[in-house]
Each structure stands twice: as structure tokens, then as C-alpha cells.
Amino acid sequence: MNDKKPIYDLEERTLRFAIAVKEFTKKLPKTNANVVYIQQLIRASASIGANYIEANENLGAKDKKMRMKISRKESKESRFFLRLVDTENIIGLEEERMNLIQEATELMNIFGAVILKLV
């Protein structure tokens, strides 16, 4: 997620986040708790972009705002499950997790700002 240049295309950014989460989860220890958290994390991270895409369909202002709120909510959930997964203090995984948490937080803030600007 630490690309040099920022990604301003939010559809592409949410896609990259979901892919990065999927790749991260493949490296995690498969404890009983992690298996459950990983499933939730993958769903939430993919749902961010899926709802953003739906928000951009011409279905009306109320639907757009609702979909943006769902994208924000899924960003929060992704961050939550990223904090829950156990990396067993493996240094590379911890760093990757912190980067993903940062990206989830940024996405959450972006969607929050977009929501405030919607009428």
C-alpha cells in the first residue's frame, strides 16, 4: 500500500486495498480466531469498493449517500478486523498490518468527507 505516488481514483484505490488485504491474510497464522477474523476482514475490505461503485450509479442522491456511508462503515470494520488478527508479532506482518490500518483509516476519512459534501 505504500506506493510512491498517491492514487486519486477511489475505485482503483479501494480495489488495491482489497487485494492487499487478501494477500496479507494469506500470510497470517491460521489460528481458530484468525480464520473467523480473516473471513470478516476480506468481506469488509471488498465491500468498500463494491459499495463505492454502486454509489456512482445514477440511482439518486439518497442512494448515493447511503452507499458512501456503507463504504465508510466497511472501512471502519476493515480497520477493526485488522486490529484483531493475530500476526504472532512477526515483524514483516506487523508492519504490513499497520500500513493496511493506515489505509483503512484514510479511506474512512475520505468517505466521511465525501458524505459531508453530499446534499
N, C-alpha and C positions, 0 to 999 in steps of 0.2 A: 504494500500500500504506500510505500514511501517513494513514489515516482518523483522525479525531479521537477517536472512542470505540473501545475495544478490542472485538474480535469474540471472544466466548466459545464460539460454536457452531463447533466444529472442522471440521465438514463444510462449512459456509459459508466458513470461513477458508481451507481448502485449495482450495476452488473458486475463490475470489477470487485466490489465489496463482497457480493455473494460468492463469487468464485474464490476469492481469497479466504473467506470463511470456510468454504468447502475443503480447500486444500489444507488449511490449518487443522480442521477436525480429523483429517486422515492421519495426522501425526500424533494425535493425543492418545494417552494410555486408555485402553478400553475397560475402565472400571465400570461397575454397575451404575453408579451415579452418572459418570461421563456419557454413557450410552444414551441415557434419557436426556441429559442436557444438550448433547450434540444434536439429537433429533429436533429439539425445540429451536436450537440456535440456527440450524440450517433452514428450517421453515421460516423463522422470523427474518433472517437476512435476505432470503429470496423474495419474501413478501414486500420488502421495502420497494424494490424496483417494479414489481408487478403492479402494486397499487399506484405507483407514480405514473406508469404507462397508462393505466386506466383513468387516472386523473386528467390526462391530456386528451382524452376522447371528448368529443363535443356532446356531453350528456347533461350540461347545465352547471351553473355556478355552485349550487348546493352539493351536488355530487363531487365536483372537483375538490371543494373544501373538505368534504368527508374523506375522500381518498388520500388527500395530503395529510390529514390528521392520522389516518391509519398508517401511512408511511412513517410519520413521526413516532407513533406508538411502537411500530415494529423495530425502529431504530433503537428505542429505549429497551425493548425486550432483547434485542441482539446484544446490547451492552450488558444487560443483566446476566444473560446466559454466558457471555464471555467471561464475566467475573466469577461465575460459578464453576466452570470447568476446571478440572484439576490437571495442571501441567506437570505435577510432581517436581516442581522447581527446576525443570530442565531449562537452562539459560536461554537457548535459542527460541524455545516455545514461549517462554515468559515475555521475551522482547516482542515476538510476533503478536502475542495476545494484547500487549499494551498498545501496539500500533493499531490493531483492529478496534480496540476500545476507543482509541482516539478518533478513528474514522467514524465509528458508530455515533459518537458524541457530536462530531461535526455534521453528520447527516441529520441528526436530531435537531441541531440548531438551525441548519439550513431550512428544513421543513417547517420549523417553528416560525422563522422569519417569513417564509412564503405564505403561511396561513394568516399571519397578521396583515399582510398586504392584500389578501383576497377580500372581496366585498361580501 
